[in-house]
Amino acid sequence: MMYKKIKHSLMAEAADYAFDHCLPIFTTLELSQYCNFSCKHCYNFDRSDEQKLVSRSSPLSTDRWLTLIDQLVAEGGFYIALTGGEPLTHPDLFTLIDRIREHHCIARVKTNGSLLSKQTAIKLFDHGVYSMDISFYGNDRDTYKSFCGVDLYSSVVSGIRNAIDAGISVTLNILLHRGNYKQLGDMISFAEGLGVEFNITDEITERYDGTGGESLWRLQKDDLEWLFQSPYKDYFMYENKDGNVQCSCARTVCGVGADGDVFPCVGAPIQSGNILEHSFGDIWRRSNELNDIRKLKESDFTSCQGCSLRSSCSRSSGTVYVNTGDYTGCEDFTKLTASLRRKYR
């Protein structure tokens, strides 16, 4: 769950319209699975395996990505996030950004920040990237080194400052794990000192390839108890006033993997077609997997019916699917966080 206060806005109205009419206004393109980090929690695969890193990092051709962007916009795409792996390693990143901007759409880059030199940040802004998400995994060199597998904390901090200086609106995505959650106050102070927005998430899922190890970094009950009793507890006090159990997968949200697979969301790896075989429009409108998700009714989420924790629950269908294999089910971590909200509210 990404914890962030959402204000009413014109964009919120557009999102509601897109939800009702199934328009993929928020789409994430995974340009490559190559990354210069080897983060312990990475949901794609175990990045300590060099052979897997090489075999899974070959991106689609630039022409394929350009065609996809054209098709995506034709279906209602507007906010197009470019991620990876690490998107700043893609050789034709700026060509793809230019195509998005030619359609008068918004290009947003999601990066680990370590490759954001002054020149790169200025070039991104000049090509029309005015907003960016930078992952933030800790507030010191040792934490970064142990969790990300590289000694690049200072490069990340420099990259954040370079993006700000270039005029890019930066949002820090603070991922809490067992090695950094007690640094939360310092990370918030860092963000506030820079005057940037930040999100906080505790979401670490199983790996898509089934390898283990990432769960060792997932917050445990005692860790969450500490956070819910800390001065920062309000950041975790999500309230599900409407009792919603379904998210925007396959309605306003979509993801396309580095190999061309289309998903209802990059966080819900349900293979729904491939752009090497069919156009994006055909997949978006005709995919059995996407349409099955759109047809779901509240009563299909049987685990949620009659649950006393529903008003405090921040379930993500994608997370539940990755961790349990059941898109409409429940999982222990979601239930635990909901019970702690109820306990400490």
C-alpha positions in Angstrom: 0.0 0.0 0.0 1.3 3.5 -0.9 0.3 5.9 1.8 -0.6 9.3 0.4 -3.4 11.8 1.0 -5.4 12.3 -2.2 -7.1 15.6 -2.7 -10.2 16.1 -4.9 -9.2 17.6 -8.3 -10.0 17.7 -11.9 -7.6 14.7 -12.3 -9.7 12.7 -9.8 -12.8 13.4 -11.9 -11.0 12.3 -15.0 -9.9 9.1 -13.2 -13.5 8.4 -12.2 -14.7 8.8 -15.8 -11.8 6.6 -17.0 -12.7 3.9 -14.5 -16.3 3.8 -15.6 -15.3 3.7 -19.3 -12.2 1.6 -19.0 -9.6 4.0 -20.4 -5.9 3.2 -19.6 -5.0 6.8 -18.6 -2.3 5.5 -16.2 0.0 3.1 -17.9 3.5 1.9 -17.0 6.0 0.8 -19.6 8.8 -1.5 -18.3 11.5 -0.5 -20.8 14.0 -3.1 -19.7 14.7 -5.3 -16.7 18.3 -4.2 -16.6 19.2 -2.2 -13.5 22.5 -1.0 -11.9 21.0 -1.9 -8.5 20.5 -5.4 -7.1 17.8 -4.7 -4.5 16.9 -7.4 -2.1 13.2 -6.9 -2.6 13.0 -6.7 -6.4 9.8 -8.3 -7.5 11.0 -9.3 -11.0 13.7 -11.8 -10.1 16.7 -12.5 -7.9 19.2 -9.9 -9.2 22.2 -11.6 -7.6 21.9 -14.2 -10.4 24.0 -12.6 -13.2 22.8 -15.1 -15.9 19.2 -14.1 -15.2 20.1 -10.4 -15.3 21.5 -10.8 -18.8 18.8 -13.1 -20.2 15.9 -11.0 -19.0 17.2 -7.5 -19.8 16.8 -7.4 -23.6 14.2 -4.7 -24.3 11.8 -4.5 -27.2 13.0 -2.6 -30.2 12.5 1.2 -30.0 10.2 1.0 -33.1 8.0 -1.4 -31.1 7.8 0.9 -28.1 7.0 3.9 -30.4 4.2 2.0 -32.1 2.9 0.9 -28.7 2.8 4.5 -27.4 0.8 5.5 -30.5 -1.7 2.7 -29.9 -1.8 3.4 -26.2 -2.7 7.0 -26.7 -5.4 6.0 -29.2 -7.1 4.0 -26.4 -7.0 6.9 -23.9 -3.5 6.7 -22.4 -2.4 10.0 -20.9 0.0 9.5 -17.9 2.7 7.2 -19.2 5.3 6.1 -16.6 8.6 4.8 -17.9 10.3 2.3 -15.5 12.4 -0.8 -15.5 14.7 -2.1 -14.3 16.3 1.3 -14.5 14.8 3.4 -17.3 17.8 5.8 -17.5 19.9 2.9 -18.9 17.7 2.6 -22.0 19.6 3.9 -25.0 16.6 5.5 -26.7 14.8 6.8 -23.6 14.6 10.4 -25.0 13.2 9.2 -28.3 10.4 7.5 -26.4 9.8 10.6 -24.2 9.6 12.8 -27.3 6.9 10.5 -28.8 4.8 10.7 -25.6 5.2 14.5 -25.6 4.2 14.7 -29.3 0.9 13.3 -28.3 0.6 16.0 -25.6 0.7 13.3 -22.9 2.6 13.3 -19.7 5.8 11.3 -19.5 6.9 10.4 -15.9 10.1 8.6 -15.2 10.5 6.2 -12.3 14.1 5.8 -11.3 16.5 4.8 -8.5 18.1 8.3 -9.0 21.8 7.2 -9.1 22.3 8.0 -12.8 20.8 11.5 -12.6 23.8 13.7 -13.4 23.2 17.4 -13.8 23.3 17.0 -17.6 20.9 14.1 -17.6 18.4 15.9 -15.3 18.5 19.1 -17.5 18.1 17.0 -20.7 15.0 15.2 -19.2 13.4 18.5 -18.3 14.2 19.9 -21.8 12.5 16.9 -23.4 9.4 17.5 -21.3 9.8 15.3 -18.2 8.4 17.6 -15.5 7.7 15.0 -12.8 9.6 12.0 -11.6 9.5 9.3 -8.9 12.7 8.4 -7.2 12.9 5.3 -5.0 14.4 5.9 -1.6 15.6 2.9 0.4 17.3 4.4 3.5 19.0 7.4 4.9 22.6 6.4 5.0 25.3 4.7 3.0 25.4 1.4 4.9 21.6 0.8 4.6 21.7 1.4 0.9 24.7 -0.9 0.4 23.1 -3.8 2.3 19.7 -3.5 0.7 20.6 -2.4 -2.9 23.8 -4.3 -3.3 25.7 -1.2 -4.4 27.5 1.7 -2.7 25.6 4.4 -4.5 23.8 6.3 -1.7 25.7 9.5 -2.4 24.9 9.3 -6.1 21.2 8.9 -5.3 21.3 12.0 -3.0 23.1 14.0 -5.7 20.7 12.7 -8.4 17.7 13.9 -6.3 19.2 17.4 -5.9 20.1 17.5 -9.6 16.6 16.7 -10.6 15.2 19.4 -8.3 17.8 22.0 -9.6 16.7 21.1 -13.2 13.1 22.1 -12.4 11.7 18.6 -12.2 9.0 17.9 -9.6 10.3 15.0 -7.6 8.4 12.6 -5.5 10.4 10.3 -3.2 8.9 6.8 -2.9 10.1 5.7 0.5 10.1 1.9 0.8 10.1 0.6 4.4 11.9 -2.6 5.0 13.4 -4.4 8.0 16.7 -2.5 7.6 15.4 1.0 7.5 12.0 1.5 9.1 13.4 3.1 12.2 15.0 5.7 9.9 11.6 6.9 8.8 11.8 10.1 10.7 15.1 10.9 9.1 13.9 10.1 5.6 10.8 12.3 6.1 13.0 15.2 7.3 15.3 14.7 4.3 12.3 15.0 1.9 10.8 18.0 3.7 14.2 19.7 3.8 14.3 19.4 0.0 10.8 20.6 -0.3 9.7 17.5 -2.3 6.6 15.3 -2.0 7.0 11.8 -0.7 5.0 8.6 -0.5 5.6 5.8 2.1 5.0 2.1 1.3 5.6 -1.1 3.2 4.8 -3.3 0.2 7.2 -6.0 -0.5 5.8 -8.9 -2.5 6.9 -12.3 -3.6 9.1 -12.5 -6.6 7.5 -13.1 -10.0 9.9 -15.9 -10.8 9.2 -17.7 -7.6 12.7 -17.3 -6.1 12.8 -16.6 -2.4 14.7 -14.2 -0.1 12.7 -11.0 -0.5 10.4 -11.9 2.4 13.3 -11.6 4.8 13.1 -7.9 4.3 9.3 -7.5 4.7 8.2 -5.8 7.9 7.0 -8.1 10.7 4.4 -7.6 13.4 6.8 -6.1 15.9 8.2 -3.7 13.2 4.7 -2.6 12.3 3.8 -2.2 16.0 6.8 0.1 16.4 5.6 2.3 13.4 2.0 2.4 14.7 3.2 3.6 18.1 5.7 6.1 16.6 5.2 9.8 15.9 4.6 8.9 12.3 1.6 6.6 12.9 -0.8 9.0 11.1 0.9 8.1 7.8 -0.4 4.6 8.2 -3.9 5.3 9.4 -5.6 4.6 6.0 -9.4 4.7 6.2 -11.5 2.8 3.7 -14.6 4.8 4.1 -16.5 3.2 1.2 -15.3 -0.3 2.0 -13.8 -0.7 -1.5 -12.1 -4.0 -2.2 -11.3 -3.6 -5.9 -8.6 -1.4 -7.4 -8.2 0.2 -10.8 -6.4 -2.8 -12.5 -7.6 -3.2 -16.1 -9.8 -0.1 -15.9 -7.7 3.0 -15.6 -4.4 1.2 -15.0 -2.3 -1.0 -17.3 1.3 -2.2 -17.5 3.5 -3.5 -20.3 6.5 -5.6 -19.5 9.9 -5.5 -21.2 9.1 -8.5 -23.3 5.8 -7.0 -24.6 3.5 -8.8 -22.1 0.4 -6.7 -21.2 -0.8 -6.8 -17.6 -3.8 -5.3 -15.8 -1.1 -3.5 -13.7 2.7 -3.9 -13.4 1.9 -5.0 -9.8 -0.5 -7.6 -11.0 1.5 -9.9 -13.4 -1.5 -11.6 -15.0 -0.4 -12.2 -18.6 -3.2 -10.7 -20.8 -1.7 -10.6 -24.2 1.6 -9.5 -25.9 2.1 -6.6 -28.2 4.3 -8.7 -30.5 1.2 -10.7 -31.4 -1.6 -8.2 -31.2 -2.1 -4.5 -31.2 -2.5 -2.8 -27.8 -6.0 -1.8 -28.7 -7.0 -5.4 -29.5 -5.6 -6.6 -26.2 -7.1 -3.8 -24.1 -10.6 -4.3 -25.5 -10.7 -8.0 -26.1 -8.4 -9.8 -23.6 -10.2 -12.4 -21.7 -8.1 -11.8 -18.6 -8.7 -8.0 -18.6 -12.4 -8.4 -19.2 -12.7 -11.0 -16.5 -11.3 -8.5 -14.0 -13.6 -5.8 -15.2 -16.6 -8.1 -14.7 -15.8 -8.7 -11.1 -18.5 -7.8 -8.6 -18.1 -7.0 -4.9 -19.6 -10.4 -4.1 -16.8 -12.1 -5.9 -14.4 -11.0 -3.2 -15.7 -13.6 -0.8 -12.9 -13.2 1.7 -13.9 -9.6 2.2 -17.6 -10.2 2.8 -18.5 -9.6 6.4 -14.9 -8.8 7.4 -14.8 -6.6 10.5 -11.5 -5.0 9.3 -12.8 -3.8 5.9 -13.0 -0.1 6.9 -9.3 -0.2 7.8 -8.2 -2.4 4.9 -5.9 -1.2 2.1 -5.9 -4.4 0.1 -4.3 -4.3 -3.3 -5.6 -7.0 -5.7 -2.2 -7.2 -7.4 -0.3 -7.7 -4.2 -2.8 -10.3 -3.0 -2.5 -12.1 -6.3 1.3 -12.1 -6.3 1.5 -13.3 -2.7 -1.3 -15.9 -2.8 -2.3 -16.6 -6.4 -5.9 -15.5 -5.7 -6.7 -12.1 -7.2 -10.0 -11.8 -5.2 -8.6 -13.2 -2.0 -6.9 -11.9 1.1 -3.4 -12.2 2.6 -1.9 -12.2 6.1 0.1 -9.0 5.8 -3.0 -7.0 4.5 -5.0 -8.4 7.4 -2.3 -7.6 9.9 -1.9 -4.0 8.9 -5.7 -3.5 8.9 -5.9 -5.0 12.5 -3.2 -2.7 13.7 -5.0 0.3 12.3 -8.0 -0.7 14.2 -6.0 -1.3 17.3 -4.1 2.1 17.3 -6.7 4.4 15.7 
